[in-house]
């Protein structure tokens, strides 16, 4: 664990720092609890869900067109 005081690392035990200026930073909590990281994960998940729904609907409409006899007759009459 690193202790930062005014942007500088304080590793010697003889340095005096006040408790109001100490920040304890752990890389895991900075990344996972970041608002922008959560927003990125949420948008990626939303894109995957929308893409999946679009592919299912597209495949369904394609299969519906193949089995629809009136659709085939319409194109043969033209």
PDB file with one MODEL, atoms N, CA, C and O in Angstrom:
MODEL        1
ATOM      1  N   UNK A   1       0.850  -1.170   0.000  1.00  0.00           N
ATOM      2  CA  UNK A   1       0.000   0.000   0.000  1.00  0.00           C
ATOM      3  C   UNK A   1       0.896   1.233   0.000  1.00  0.00           C
ATOM      4  O   UNK A   1       1.853   1.306   0.771  1.00  0.00           O
ATOM      5  N   UNK A   2       0.589   2.204  -0.863  1.00  0.00           N
ATOM      6  CA  UNK A   2       1.357   3.443  -0.954  1.00  0.00           C
ATOM      7  C   UNK A   2       0.562   4.574  -0.333  1.00  0.00           C
ATOM      8  O   UNK A   2      -0.659   4.635  -0.480  1.00  0.00           O
ATOM      9  N   UNK A   3       1.231   5.447   0.341  1.00  0.00           N
ATOM     10  CA  UNK A   3       0.600   6.633   0.904  1.00  0.00           C
ATOM     11  C   UNK A   3       1.115   7.837   0.144  1.00  0.00           C
ATOM     12  O   UNK A   3       2.324   8.038   0.038  1.00  0.00           O
ATOM     13  N   UNK A   4       0.204   8.639  -0.385  1.00  0.00           N
ATOM     14  CA  UNK A   4       0.576   9.816  -1.156  1.00  0.00           C
ATOM     15  C   UNK A   4       0.251  11.084  -0.377  1.00  0.00           C
ATOM     16  O   UNK A   4      -0.836  11.222   0.185  1.00  0.00           O
ATOM     17  N   UNK A   5       1.198  11.997  -0.352  1.00  0.00           N
ATOM     18  CA  UNK A   5       1.017  13.267   0.339  1.00  0.00           C
ATOM     19  C   UNK A   5       1.363  14.389  -0.627  1.00  0.00           C
ATOM     20  O   UNK A   5       2.524  14.566  -0.997  1.00  0.00           O
ATOM     21  N   UNK A   6       0.367  15.134  -1.026  1.00  0.00           N
ATOM     22  CA  UNK A   6       0.522  16.252  -1.972  1.00  0.00           C
ATOM     23  C   UNK A   6       1.196  15.806  -3.267  1.00  0.00           C
ATOM     24  O   UNK A   6       2.026  16.525  -3.822  1.00  0.00           O
ATOM     25  N   UNK A   7       0.834  14.623  -3.738  1.00  0.00           N
ATOM     26  CA  UNK A   7       1.364  14.126  -5.002  1.00  0.00           C
ATOM     27  C   UNK A   7       2.702  13.442  -4.890  1.00  0.00           C
ATOM     28  O   UNK A   7       3.206  12.965  -5.906  1.00  0.00           O
ATOM     29  N   UNK A   8       3.321  13.358  -3.707  1.00  0.00           N
ATOM     30  CA  UNK A   8       4.616  12.712  -3.541  1.00  0.00           C
ATOM     31  C   UNK A   8       4.455  11.503  -2.642  1.00  0.00           C
ATOM     32  O   UNK A   8       3.641  11.498  -1.719  1.00  0.00           O
ATOM     33  N   UNK A   9       5.241  10.483  -2.927  1.00  0.00           N
ATOM     34  CA  UNK A   9       5.174   9.264  -2.133  1.00  0.00           C
ATOM     35  C   UNK A   9       5.963   9.453  -0.850  1.00  0.00           C
ATOM     36  O   UNK A   9       7.103   9.916  -0.892  1.00  0.00           O
ATOM     37  N   UNK A  10       5.388   9.108   0.275  1.00  0.00           N
ATOM     38  CA  UNK A  10       6.044   9.222   1.568  1.00  0.00           C
ATOM     39  C   UNK A  10       6.363   7.824   2.061  1.00  0.00           C
ATOM     40  O   UNK A  10       5.489   7.133   2.583  1.00  0.00           O
ATOM     41  N   UNK A  11       7.598   7.407   1.900  1.00  0.00           N
ATOM     42  CA  UNK A  11       7.951   6.060   2.315  1.00  0.00           C
ATOM     43  C   UNK A  11       8.807   6.038   3.580  1.00  0.00           C
ATOM     44  O   UNK A  11       8.937   4.989   4.210  1.00  0.00           O
ATOM     45  N   UNK A  12       9.393   7.174   3.963  1.00  0.00           N
ATOM     46  CA  UNK A  12      10.236   7.163   5.165  1.00  0.00           C
ATOM     47  C   UNK A  12       9.351   7.330   6.404  1.00  0.00           C
ATOM     48  O   UNK A  12       8.414   8.128   6.387  1.00  0.00           O
ATOM     49  N   UNK A  13       9.636   6.596   7.466  1.00  0.00           N
ATOM     50  CA  UNK A  13       8.794   6.685   8.668  1.00  0.00           C
ATOM     51  C   UNK A  13       8.981   7.981   9.447  1.00  0.00           C
ATOM     52  O   UNK A  13       8.179   8.288  10.330  1.00  0.00           O
ATOM     53  N   UNK A  14      10.039   8.755   9.132  1.00  0.00           N
ATOM     54  CA  UNK A  14      10.284   9.968   9.909  1.00  0.00           C
ATOM     55  C   UNK A  14       9.554  11.182   9.347  1.00  0.00           C
ATOM     56  O   UNK A  14       9.521  12.228   9.994  1.00  0.00           O
ATOM     57  N   UNK A  15       8.963  11.065   8.144  1.00  0.00           N
ATOM     58  CA  UNK A  15       8.274  12.215   7.571  1.00  0.00           C
ATOM     59  C   UNK A  15       6.948  12.429   8.291  1.00  0.00           C
ATOM     60  O   UNK A  15       6.239  11.473   8.606  1.00  0.00           O
ATOM     61  N   UNK A  16       6.625  13.687   8.547  1.00  0.00           N
ATOM     62  CA  UNK A  16       5.379  13.999   9.250  1.00  0.00           C
ATOM     63  C   UNK A  16       4.345  14.465   8.246  1.00  0.00           C
ATOM     64  O   UNK A  16       4.595  15.393   7.476  1.00  0.00           O
ATOM     65  N   UNK A  17       3.188  13.828   8.249  1.00  0.00           N
ATOM     66  CA  UNK A  17       2.093  14.212   7.376  1.00  0.00           C
ATOM     67  C   UNK A  17       0.849  14.387   8.230  1.00  0.00           C
ATOM     68  O   UNK A  17       0.691  13.736   9.263  1.00  0.00           O
ATOM     69  N   UNK A  18      -0.023  15.264   7.790  1.00  0.00           N
ATOM     70  CA  UNK A  18      -1.285  15.426   8.505  1.00  0.00           C
ATOM     71  C   UNK A  18      -2.315  14.458   7.949  1.00  0.00           C
ATOM     72  O   UNK A  18      -2.256  14.082   6.778  1.00  0.00           O
ATOM     73  N   UNK A  19      -3.249  14.059   8.780  1.00  0.00           N
ATOM     74  CA  UNK A  19      -4.217  13.031   8.392  1.00  0.00           C
ATOM     75  C   UNK A  19      -5.196  13.532   7.331  1.00  0.00           C
ATOM     76  O   UNK A  19      -5.801  12.719   6.632  1.00  0.00           O
ATOM     77  N   UNK A  20      -5.365  14.822   7.195  1.00  0.00           N
ATOM     78  CA  UNK A  20      -6.333  15.334   6.218  1.00  0.00           C
ATOM     79  C   UNK A  20      -5.808  15.284   4.797  1.00  0.00           C
ATOM     80  O   UNK A  20      -6.595  15.354   3.853  1.00  0.00           O
ATOM     81  N   UNK A  21      -4.491  15.165   4.616  1.00  0.00           N
ATOM     82  CA  UNK A  21      -3.916  15.173   3.269  1.00  0.00           C
ATOM     83  C   UNK A  21      -3.503  13.792   2.782  1.00  0.00           C
ATOM     84  O   UNK A  21      -2.891  13.679   1.720  1.00  0.00           O
ATOM     85  N   UNK A  22      -3.818  12.750   3.524  1.00  0.00           N
ATOM     86  CA  UNK A  22      -3.406  11.398   3.126  1.00  0.00           C
ATOM     87  C   UNK A  22      -4.517  10.752   2.307  1.00  0.00           C
ATOM     88  O   UNK A  22      -5.686  10.750   2.692  1.00  0.00           O
ATOM     89  N   UNK A  23      -4.111  10.202   1.160  1.00  0.00           N
ATOM     90  CA  UNK A  23      -5.032   9.405   0.351  1.00  0.00           C
ATOM     91  C   UNK A  23      -4.426   8.025   0.177  1.00  0.00           C
ATOM     92  O   UNK A  23      -3.270   7.891  -0.226  1.00  0.00           O
ATOM     93  N   UNK A  24      -5.198   7.012   0.478  1.00  0.00           N
ATOM     94  CA  UNK A  24      -4.753   5.642   0.256  1.00  0.00           C
ATOM     95  C   UNK A  24      -5.411   5.159  -1.023  1.00  0.00           C
ATOM     96  O   UNK A  24      -6.635   5.066  -1.109  1.00  0.00           O
ATOM     97  N   UNK A  25      -4.583   4.852  -2.019  1.00  0.00           N
ATOM     98  CA  UNK A  25      -5.095   4.493  -3.334  1.00  0.00           C
ATOM     99  C   UNK A  25      -4.802   3.030  -3.610  1.00  0.00           C
ATOM    100  O   UNK A  25      -3.660   2.584  -3.497  1.00  0.00           O
ATOM    101  N   UNK A  26      -5.823   2.296  -3.967  1.00  0.00           N
ATOM    102  CA  UNK A  26      -5.608   0.935  -4.445  1.00  0.00           C
ATOM    103  C   UNK A  26      -6.084   0.872  -5.890  1.00  0.00           C
ATOM    104  O   UNK A  26      -7.186   1.333  -6.190  1.00  0.00           O
ATOM    105  N   UNK A  27      -5.295   0.322  -6.776  1.00  0.00           N
ATOM    106  CA  UNK A  27      -5.647   0.330  -8.209  1.00  0.00           C
ATOM    107  C   UNK A  27      -6.948  -0.400  -8.521  1.00  0.00           C
ATOM    108  O   UNK A  27      -7.682   0.001  -9.425  1.00  0.00           O
ATOM    109  N   UNK A  28      -7.239  -1.468  -7.781  1.00  0.00           N
ATOM    110  CA  UNK A  28      -8.452  -2.241  -8.066  1.00  0.00           C
ATOM    111  C   UNK A  28      -9.709  -1.406  -7.799  1.00  0.00           C
ATOM    112  O   UNK A  28     -10.640  -1.412  -8.604  1.00  0.00           O
ATOM    113  N   UNK A  29      -9.735  -0.698  -6.686  1.00  0.00           N
ATOM    114  CA  UNK A  29     -10.929   0.082  -6.361  1.00  0.00           C
ATOM    115  C   UNK A  29     -11.065   1.288  -7.283  1.00  0.00           C
ATOM    116  O   UNK A  29     -12.180   1.719  -7.575  1.00  0.00           O
ATOM    117  N   UNK A  30      -9.947   1.836  -7.742  1.00  0.00           N
ATOM    118  CA  UNK A  30     -10.022   2.984  -8.640  1.00  0.00           C
ATOM    119  C   UNK A  30     -10.629   2.585  -9.985  1.00  0.00           C
ATOM    120  O   UNK A  30     -11.391   3.350 -10.575  1.00  0.00           O
ATOM    121  N   UNK A  31     -10.291   1.389 -10.469  1.00  0.00           N
ATOM    122  CA  UNK A  31     -10.785   0.969 -11.785  1.00  0.00           C
ATOM    123  C   UNK A  31     -12.215   0.456 -11.703  1.00  0.00           C
ATOM    124  O   UNK A  31     -13.066   0.867 -12.491  1.00  0.00           O
ATOM    125  N   UNK A  32     -12.488  -0.442 -10.755  1.00  0.00           N
ATOM    126  CA  UNK A  32     -13.796  -1.097 -10.723  1.00  0.00           C
ATOM    127  C   UNK A  32     -14.898  -0.183 -10.220  1.00  0.00           C
ATOM    128  O   UNK A  32     -16.047  -0.331 -10.635  1.00  0.00           O
ATOM    129  N   UNK A  33     -14.586   0.752  -9.345  1.00  0.00           N
ATOM    130  CA  UNK A  33     -15.614   1.626  -8.813  1.00  0.00           C
ATOM    131  C   UNK A  33     -15.725   2.927  -9.588  1.00  0.00           C
ATOM    132  O   UNK A  33     -16.469   3.825  -9.193  1.00  0.00           O
ATOM    133  N   UNK A  34     -15.006   3.034 -10.667  1.00  0.00           N
ATOM    134  CA  UNK A  34     -15.050   4.251 -11.467  1.00  0.00           C
ATOM    135  C   UNK A  34     -16.382   4.336 -12.199  1.00  0.00           C
ATOM    136  O   UNK A  34     -16.878   3.343 -12.732  1.00  0.00           O
ATOM    137  N   UNK A  35     -16.950   5.532 -12.216  1.00  0.00           N
ATOM    138  CA  UNK A  35     -18.240   5.742 -12.879  1.00  0.00           C
ATOM    139  C   UNK A  35     -18.129   5.510 -14.377  1.00  0.00           C
ATOM    140  O   UNK A  35     -19.033   4.937 -14.986  1.00  0.00           O
ATOM    141  N   UNK A  36     -17.024   5.952 -14.977  1.00  0.00           N
ATOM    142  CA  UNK A  36     -16.868   5.803 -16.421  1.00  0.00           C
ATOM    143  C   UNK A  36     -16.654   4.350 -16.810  1.00  0.00           C
ATOM    144  O   UNK A  36     -17.094   3.927 -17.879  1.00  0.00           O
ATOM    145  N   UNK A  37     -15.988   3.583 -15.965  1.00  0.00           N
ATOM    146  CA  UNK A  37     -15.807   2.162 -16.250  1.00  0.00           C
ATOM    147  C   UNK A  37     -17.144   1.432 -16.204  1.00  0.00           C
ATOM    148  O   UNK A  37     -17.421   0.584 -17.052  1.00  0.00           O
ATOM    149  N   UNK A  38     -17.976   1.760 -15.211  1.00  0.00           N
ATOM    150  CA  UNK A  38     -19.302   1.143 -15.134  1.00  0.00           C
ATOM    151  C   UNK A  38     -20.177   1.564 -16.312  1.00  0.00           C
ATOM    152  O   UNK A  38     -20.963   0.766 -16.823  1.00  0.00           O
ATOM    153  N   UNK A  39     -20.039   2.812 -16.740  1.00  0.00           N
ATOM    154  CA  UNK A  39     -20.795   3.288 -17.895  1.00  0.00           C
ATOM    155  C   UNK A  39     -20.358   2.576 -19.167  1.00  0.00           C
ATOM    156  O   UNK A  39     -21.187   2.256 -20.019  1.00  0.00           O
ATOM    157  N   UNK A  40     -19.065   2.330 -19.297  1.00  0.00           N
ATOM    158  CA  UNK A  40     -18.544   1.606 -20.454  1.00  0.00           C
ATOM    159  C   UNK A  40     -19.066   0.179 -20.497  1.00  0.00           C
ATOM    160  O   UNK A  40     -19.487  -0.294 -21.553  1.00  0.00           O
ATOM    161  N   UNK A  41     -19.045  -0.507 -19.371  1.00  0.00           N
ATOM    162  CA  UNK A  41     -19.556  -1.877 -19.305  1.00  0.00           C
ATOM    163  C   UNK A  41     -21.048  -1.911 -19.611  1.00  0.00           C
ATOM    164  O   UNK A  41     -21.516  -2.813 -20.306  1.00  0.00           O
ATOM    165  N   UNK A  42     -21.801  -0.936 -19.098  1.00  0.00           N
ATOM    166  CA  UNK A  42     -23.236  -0.887 -19.338  1.00  0.00           C
ATOM    167  C   UNK A  42     -23.548  -0.654 -20.813  1.00  0.00           C
ATOM    168  O   UNK A  42     -24.448  -1.293 -21.360  1.00  0.00           O
ATOM    169  N   UNK A  43     -22.820   0.248 -21.462  1.00  0.00           N
ATOM    170  CA  UNK A  43     -23.079   0.495 -22.881  1.00  0.00           C
ATOM    171  C   UNK A  43     -22.671  -0.696 -23.742  1.00  0.00           C
ATOM    172  O   UNK A  43     -23.344  -1.003 -24.726  1.00  0.00           O
ATOM    173  N   UNK A  44     -21.592  -1.360 -23.392  1.00  0.00           N
ATOM    174  CA  UNK A  44     -21.201  -2.547 -24.156  1.00  0.00           C
ATOM    175  C   UNK A  44     -22.226  -3.669 -24.011  1.00  0.00           C
ATOM    176  O   UNK A  44     -22.533  -4.368 -24.977  1.00  0.00           O
ATOM    177  N   UNK A  45     -22.746  -3.833 -22.812  1.00  0.00           N
ATOM    178  CA  UNK A  45     -23.776  -4.843 -22.590  1.00  0.00           C
ATOM    179  C   UNK A  45     -25.045  -4.515 -23.356  1.00  0.00           C
ATOM    180  O   UNK A  45     -25.676  -5.404 -23.929  1.00  0.00           O
ATOM    181  N   UNK A  46     -25.422  -3.241 -23.370  1.00  0.00           N
ATOM    182  CA  UNK A  46     -26.604  -2.808 -24.102  1.00  0.00           C
ATOM    183  C   UNK A  46     -26.431  -3.028 -25.604  1.00  0.00           C
ATOM    184  O   UNK A  46     -27.373  -3.440 -26.282  1.00  0.00           O
ATOM    185  N   UNK A  47     -25.239  -2.758 -26.126  1.00  0.00           N
ATOM    186  CA  UNK A  47     -24.983  -2.979 -27.550  1.00  0.00           C
ATOM    187  C   UNK A  47     -25.070  -4.457 -27.910  1.00  0.00           C
ATOM    188  O   UNK A  47     -25.601  -4.807 -28.964  1.00  0.00           O
ATOM    189  N   UNK A  48     -24.557  -5.316 -27.054  1.00  0.00           N
ATOM    190  CA  UNK A  48     -24.620  -6.757 -27.313  1.00  0.00           C
ATOM    191  C   UNK A  48     -26.061  -7.245 -27.307  1.00  0.00           C
ATOM    192  O   UNK A  48     -26.449  -8.051 -28.153  1.00  0.00           O
ATOM    193  N   UNK A  49     -26.855  -6.763 -26.360  1.00  0.00           N
ATOM    194  CA  UNK A  49     -28.268  -7.173 -26.287  1.00  0.00           C
ATOM    195  C   UNK A  49     -29.035  -6.682 -27.506  1.00  0.00           C
ATOM    196  O   UNK A  49     -29.808  -7.440 -28.091  1.00  0.00           O
ATOM    197  N   UNK A  50     -28.837  -5.436 -27.898  1.00  0.00           N
ATOM    198  CA  UNK A  50     -29.540  -4.907 -29.066  1.00  0.00           C
ATOM    199  C   UNK A  50     -29.124  -5.617 -30.350  1.00  0.00           C
ATOM    200  O   UNK A  50     -29.962  -5.896 -31.207  1.00  0.00           O
ATOM    201  N   UNK A  51     -27.831  -5.911 -30.484  1.00  0.00           N
ATOM    202  CA  UNK A  51     -27.355  -6.624 -31.663  1.00  0.00           C
ATOM    203  C   UNK A  51     -27.947  -8.025 -31.734  1.00  0.00           C
ATOM    204  O   UNK A  51     -28.321  -8.489 -32.812  1.00  0.00           O
ATOM    205  N   UNK A  52     -28.033  -8.699 -30.595  1.00  0.00           N
ATOM    206  CA  UNK A  52     -28.619 -10.043 -30.557  1.00  0.00           C
ATOM    207  C   UNK A  52     -30.098 -10.012 -30.933  1.00  0.00           C
ATOM    208  O   UNK A  52     -30.563 -10.850 -31.705  1.00  0.00           O
ATOM    209  N   UNK A  53     -30.829  -9.050 -30.392  1.00  0.00           N
ATOM    210  CA  UNK A  53     -32.250  -8.931 -30.738  1.00  0.00           C
ATOM    211  C   UNK A  53     -32.443  -8.613 -32.219  1.00  0.00           C
ATOM    212  O   UNK A  53     -33.362  -9.129 -32.855  1.00  0.00           O
ATOM    213  N   UNK A  54     -31.579  -7.768 -32.760  1.00  0.00           N
ATOM    214  CA  UNK A  54     -31.668  -7.443 -34.176  1.00  0.00           C
ATOM    215  C   UNK A  54     -31.410  -8.669 -35.045  1.00  0.00           C
ATOM    216  O   UNK A  54     -32.097  -8.873 -36.046  1.00  0.00           O
ATOM    217  N   UNK A  55     -30.433  -9.483 -34.677  1.00  0.00           N
ATOM    218  CA  UNK A  55     -30.129 -10.680 -35.454  1.00  0.00           C
ATOM    219  C   UNK A  55     -31.269 -11.693 -35.367  1.00  0.00           C
ATOM    220  O   UNK A  55     -31.587 -12.345 -36.362  1.00  0.00           O
ATOM    221  N   UNK A  56     -31.879 -11.834 -34.215  1.00  0.00           N
ATOM    222  CA  UNK A  56     -33.010 -12.752 -34.065  1.00  0.00           C
ATOM    223  C   UNK A  56     -34.191 -12.281 -34.911  1.00  0.00           C
ATOM    224  O   UNK A  56     -34.831 -13.086 -35.588  1.00  0.00           O
ATOM    225  N   UNK A  57     -34.479 -10.996 -34.875  1.00  0.00           N
ATOM    226  CA  UNK A  57     -35.582 -10.462 -35.665  1.00  0.00           C
ATOM    227  C   UNK A  57     -35.301 -10.582 -37.159  1.00  0.00           C
ATOM    228  O   UNK A  57     -36.199 -10.892 -37.942  1.00  0.00           O
ATOM    229  N   UNK A  58     -34.057 -10.336 -37.549  1.00  0.00           N
ATOM    230  CA  UNK A  58     -33.695 -10.441 -38.961  1.00  0.00           C
ATOM    231  C   UNK A  58     -33.817 -11.876 -39.466  1.00  0.00           C
ATOM    232  O   UNK A  58     -34.322 -12.110 -40.564  1.00  0.00           O
ATOM    233  N   UNK A  59     -33.361 -12.821 -38.680  1.00  0.00           N
ATOM    234  CA  UNK A  59     -33.479 -14.228 -39.068  1.00  0.00           C
ATOM    235  C   UNK A  59     -34.938 -14.658 -39.115  1.00  0.00           C
ATOM    236  O   UNK A  59     -35.337 -15.400 -40.013  1.00  0.00           O
ATOM    237  N   UNK A  60     -35.735 -14.201 -38.159  1.00  0.00           N
ATOM    238  CA  UNK A  60     -37.155 -14.538 -38.133  1.00  0.00           C
ATOM    239  C   UNK A  60     -37.879 -13.977 -39.362  1.00  0.00           C
ATOM    240  O   UNK A  60     -38.689 -14.670 -39.979  1.00  0.00           O
ATOM    241  N   UNK A  61     -37.587 -12.730 -39.712  1.00  0.00           N
ATOM    242  CA  UNK A  61     -38.254 -12.140 -40.871  1.00  0.00           C
ATOM    243  C   UNK A  61     -37.810 -12.816 -42.167  1.00  0.00           C
ATOM    244  O   UNK A  61     -38.606 -12.962 -43.095  1.00  0.00           O
ATOM    245  N   UNK A  62     -36.547 -13.226 -42.233  1.00  0.00           N
ATOM    246  CA  UNK A  62     -36.065 -13.936 -43.416  1.00  0.00           C
ATOM    247  C   UNK A  62     -36.757 -15.293 -43.554  1.00  0.00           C
ATOM    248  O   UNK A  62     -37.169 -15.665 -44.653  1.00  0.00           O
ATOM    249  N   UNK A  63     -36.887 -16.020 -42.474  1.00  0.00           N
ATOM    250  CA  UNK A  63     -37.569 -17.316 -42.525  1.00  0.00           C
ATOM    251  C   UNK A  63     -39.047 -17.152 -42.821  1.00  0.00           C
ATOM    252  O   UNK A  63     -39.643 -17.999 -43.487  1.00  0.00           O
ATOM    253  N   UNK A  64     -39.643 -16.083 -42.339  1.00  0.00           N
ATOM    254  CA  UNK A  64     -41.043 -15.813 -42.614  1.00  0.00           C
ATOM    255  C   UNK A  64     -41.256 -15.536 -44.097  1.00  0.00           C
ATOM    256  O   UNK A  64     -42.247 -15.967 -44.686  1.00  0.00           O
ATOM    257  N   UNK A  65     -40.308 -14.807 -44.696  1.00  0.00           N
ATOM    258  CA  UNK A  65     -40.424 -14.531 -46.128  1.00  0.00           C
ATOM    259  C   UNK A  65     -40.264 -15.799 -46.960  1.00  0.00           C
ATOM    260  O   UNK A  65     -40.891 -15.932 -48.011  1.00  0.00           O
ATOM    261  N   UNK A  66     -39.442 -16.717 -46.507  1.00  0.00           N
ATOM    262  CA  UNK A  66     -39.251 -17.953 -47.254  1.00  0.00           C
ATOM    263  C   UNK A  66     -40.479 -18.847 -47.218  1.00  0.00           C
ATOM    264  O   UNK A  66     -40.764 -19.561 -48.180  1.00  0.00           O
ATOM    265  N   UNK A  67     -41.199 -18.806 -46.116  1.00  0.00           N
ATOM    266  CA  UNK A  67     -42.348 -19.701 -45.986  1.00  0.00           C
ATOM    267  C   UNK A  67     -43.661 -19.055 -46.402  1.00  0.00           C
ATOM    268  O   UNK A  67     -44.687 -19.734 -46.457  1.00  0.00           O
ATOM    269  N   UNK A  68     -43.652 -17.781 -46.692  1.00  0.00           N
ATOM    270  CA  UNK A  68     -44.888 -17.090 -47.057  1.00  0.00           C
ATOM    271  C   UNK A  68     -45.170 -17.306 -48.542  1.00  0.00           C
ATOM    272  O   UNK A  68     -44.419 -16.837 -49.397  1.00  0.00           O
ATOM    273  N   UNK A  69     -46.258 -18.019 -48.843  1.00  0.00           N
ATOM    274  CA  UNK A  69     -46.580 -18.348 -50.237  1.00  0.00           C
ATOM    275  C   UNK A  69     -47.047 -17.120 -51.026  1.00  0.00           C
ATOM    276  O   UNK A  69     -46.748 -16.990 -52.213  1.00  0.00           O
ATOM    277  N   UNK A  70     -47.766 -16.238 -50.374  1.00  0.00           N
ATOM    278  CA  UNK A  70     -48.242 -15.058 -51.086  1.00  0.00           C
ATOM    279  C   UNK A  70     -47.078 -14.150 -51.473  1.00  0.00           C
ATOM    280  O   UNK A  70     -47.115 -13.489 -52.511  1.00  0.00           O
ATOM    281  N   UNK A  71     -46.069 -14.125 -50.650  1.00  0.00           N
ATOM    282  CA  UNK A  71     -44.884 -13.337 -50.971  1.00  0.00           C
ATOM    283  C   UNK A  71     -44.183 -13.898 -52.213  1.00  0.00           C
ATOM    284  O   UNK A  71     -43.731 -13.145 -53.076  1.00  0.00           O
ATOM    285  N   UNK A  72     -44.102 -15.234 -52.290  1.00  0.00           N
ATOM    286  CA  UNK A  72     -43.466 -15.867 -53.453  1.00  0.00           C
ATOM    287  C   UNK A  72     -44.320 -15.649 -54.701  1.00  0.00           C
ATOM    288  O   UNK A  72     -43.782 -15.366 -55.772  1.00  0.00           O
ATOM    289  N   UNK A  73     -45.641 -15.778 -54.578  1.00  0.00           N
ATOM    290  CA  UNK A  73     -46.524 -15.554 -55.722  1.00  0.00           C
ATOM    291  C   UNK A  73     -46.456 -14.102 -56.197  1.00  0.00           C
ATOM    292  O   UNK A  73     -46.546 -13.826 -57.393  1.00  0.00           O
ATOM    293  N   UNK A  74     -46.296 -13.188 -55.254  1.00  0.00           N
ATOM    294  CA  UNK A  74     -46.212 -11.780 -55.619  1.00  0.00           C
ATOM    295  C   UNK A  74     -44.980 -11.528 -56.491  1.00  0.00           C
ATOM    296  O   UNK A  74     -45.058 -10.791 -57.474  1.00  0.00           O
ATOM    297  N   UNK A  75     -43.863 -12.128 -56.142  1.00  0.00           N
ATOM    298  CA  UNK A  75     -42.655 -11.894 -56.938  1.00  0.00           C
ATOM    299  C   UNK A  75     -42.706 -12.651 -58.263  1.00  0.00           C
ATOM    300  O   UNK A  75     -42.086 -12.207 -59.230  1.00  0.00           O
ATOM    301  N   UNK A  76     -43.407 -13.755 -58.347  1.00  0.00           N
ATOM    302  CA  UNK A  76     -43.527 -14.476 -59.619  1.00  0.00           C
ATOM    303  C   UNK A  76     -44.466 -13.749 -60.578  1.00  0.00           C
ATOM    304  O   UNK A  76     -44.304 -13.853 -61.793  1.00  0.00           O
ATOM    305  N   UNK A  77     -45.432 -13.023 -60.055  1.00  0.00           N
ATOM    306  CA  UNK A  77     -46.356 -12.292 -60.925  1.00  0.00           C
ATOM    307  C   UNK A  77     -45.725 -11.049 -61.538  1.00  0.00           C
ATOM    308  O   UNK A  77     -46.210 -10.550 -62.553  1.00  0.00           O
ATOM    309  N   UNK A  78     -44.669 -10.551 -60.947  1.00  0.00           N
ATOM    310  CA  UNK A  78     -44.004  -9.368 -61.506  1.00  0.00           C
ATOM    311  C   UNK A  78     -43.136  -9.812 -62.634  1.00  0.00           C
ATOM    312  O   UNK A  78     -42.472  -8.989 -63.263  1.00  0.00           O
TER     313      UNK A  78
ENDMDL
END
